[in-house]
Amino acid sequence: MKRKGPDRLADVAEVVARALANAGIRAVLTGGACATILTDGAYQSADLDFILEGEVRRRDLDAALATVRIPAKVSAHSGRR
């Protein structure tokens, strides 16, 4: 069964958070995604906002996110494809 709504958003957040952690980047999920997950979809947000802790080089962030494979349709709001 394909997961939708807040469950799918939580799945994507987990994949991104794991990729960042594997690269040694400490990050905290914040914003509307948290509200969507915590309210079981009563509040709707389609993006993920992470606060990065400490100093993070752009190339390290890019390398970590390059390991994440999410279909373009899911990441359409990011501005990058």
C-alpha positions as CSV (number, residue, x, y, z in Angstrom):
1,M,0.0,0.0,0.0
2,K,1.3,3.4,-1.0
3,R,1.6,5.9,1.9
4,K,0.0,9.3,1.5
5,G,-0.3,12.6,3.2
6,P,1.4,13.1,6.6
7,D,2.8,9.6,6.5
8,R,4.5,10.1,3.2
9,L,5.9,13.5,4.3
10,A,7.3,11.8,7.5
11,D,8.9,9.1,5.3
12,V,10.6,11.7,3.1
13,A,11.7,13.7,6.2
14,E,13.2,10.6,7.6
15,V,15.1,9.8,4.5
16,V,16.5,13.3,4.2
17,A,17.4,13.4,8.0
18,R,19.2,10.1,7.7
19,A,21.2,11.3,4.7
20,L,22.2,14.4,6.6
21,A,23.1,12.5,9.7
22,N,25.2,10.0,7.7
23,A,27.2,12.9,6.4
24,G,27.8,14.2,9.9
25,I,25.3,17.1,9.5
26,R,23.1,17.8,12.5
27,A,19.7,19.0,11.4
28,V,16.3,19.6,13.0
29,L,13.0,19.4,11.1
30,T,10.9,22.5,11.7
31,G,8.0,24.5,10.2
32,G,4.8,23.3,8.5
33,A,6.1,19.7,8.0
34,C,6.1,19.2,11.8
35,A,2.6,20.5,12.0
36,T,1.4,18.2,9.2
37,I,3.0,15.2,10.9
38,L,1.9,16.0,14.4
39,T,-1.7,16.8,13.4
40,D,-2.0,13.7,11.2
41,G,-2.7,16.0,8.2
42,A,-5.2,18.4,9.8
43,Y,-2.6,21.1,8.8
44,Q,-1.2,20.7,5.3
45,S,2.3,21.5,4.3
46,A,4.2,20.1,1.3
47,D,7.8,21.1,2.1
48,L,10.5,20.2,4.5
49,D,12.4,22.9,6.4
50,F,15.5,21.8,8.3
51,I,17.6,24.0,10.6
52,L,21.3,22.9,10.2
53,E,23.3,23.0,13.4
54,G,26.8,24.5,13.3
55,E,28.8,25.4,10.2
56,V,28.0,23.3,7.1
57,R,29.9,23.7,3.9
58,R,27.6,23.9,0.8
59,R,29.5,21.1,-1.0
60,D,29.0,18.8,2.0
61,L,25.3,19.6,2.1
62,D,25.0,19.1,-1.6
63,A,26.8,15.7,-1.4
64,A,24.6,14.5,1.4
65,L,21.4,15.5,-0.5
66,A,22.7,13.9,-3.7
67,T,22.4,10.5,-2.0
68,V,18.6,11.1,-1.6
69,R,16.4,9.6,-4.3
70,I,13.0,11.2,-4.4
71,P,10.9,11.4,-7.6
72,A,10.8,14.9,-9.1
73,K,7.0,15.0,-8.6
74,V,7.5,14.8,-4.8
75,S,10.3,17.5,-4.8
76,A,8.6,19.9,-7.3
77,H,8.3,22.6,-4.6
78,S,12.1,22.7,-4.0
79,G,12.9,24.7,-7.1
80,R,15.5,22.1,-8.1
81,R,14.9,19.0,-10.3
